Amino acid sequence: MSAIYDEIKEAIIDGDEDLAVELAERVVEEKVDAVEAVQNGFIKGIEEVGKNWLNGEAFLPDVMMAADAMSAGMEILEPALAAAEGDDNSYEDKGKIVLGTVEGDIHDIGKNIVSALLTAAGYKVYDIGIDKKAEDFIEKAKEVDAKIIAASALLTTTMPAQSVLVNYLNENNLHGQYKVIIGGGPTSQKWADEIGADGWAETADEAVQLCQQLLS
Ligand code: B12
């Protein structure tokens, strides 16, 4: 099974969108574990591209091609990921989650994986997209009566927007109504504690566990 994971990883590193789609389709057809394919194939590939970018072996267009290949493959896998938990998905019982990338930040690969795994675990995820202001998160949370607001930031320069979100909730006496969780490359438990967020997770897997803890 690991062969297909390696092929996926290579397709992402090569920024080969067609191949990424083809391999994702094979994952679905051959009933390979979609979560494993994401973790051991897609994520491994984009992480490698990130490393290559840092040490000067890859350039921005390479990263963009890899990101596009990743998004195209993930799109194919999303139904399989959502079906991973079978028929016992009960959104109302498990809770609604508003998820987005903070203002000034357009990275969405990690956010999309978090969304896919939370959906697979039976949560109803409202993905508001990228470059979203604190008000956008809160407006959506009010509209759908969410229990958790989840904010992703991939840049050290956009991390403060997670703090703005928590402060906005505190100032408007809304923090009791919604739990705020944060994540993304440069964030940490220390940062979450510092800004008064209710939780932080390093990976999408752990984000699911975190939501389970917060809503239990
Ligand atoms: C792909 C990529 C891009 C793509 C984004 C495409 C897309 N659709 O997302 C493009 C090419 C557009 C891009 C642009 C830029 N990027 Co960029 N990018 C990356 C790269 C290589 C990978 C990011 C990624 O997808 N990782 C894989 C995912 C799966 O990991 P993740 O996002 O961390 O998510 C996981 C966890 O963090 C967690 N998680 C994520 N979100 C959340 C949310 C919650 C609530 C929770 C609980 C958990 C959670 O779960 C996820 C799955 O396990 C990283 C390098 C790296 N190693 O991370 C640089 C990186 C993030 N980029 C960087 C930079 C500098 C930029 C640019 C400023 C470059 C430029 N000069 O233009 C622009 C910024 C644009 C903007 N305004 O946002 C820097 C940031 C440095 C810093 N610390 O601030 C990095 C670290 C590269 C580097 N080392 O220099 N980038």
Residues whose N, C-alpha, C, O or C-beta is under 5 A from the ligand:
A	BS01	B12	I43 I46 E47 V49 G50 L54 L60 V63 M64 A67 G104 D105 I106 H107 D108 I109 G110 K111 I113 V114 A150 A151 S152 L154 L155 T156 T157 I181 I182 G183 G184 G185 P186 W200 A201 E202 T203 A204 A207
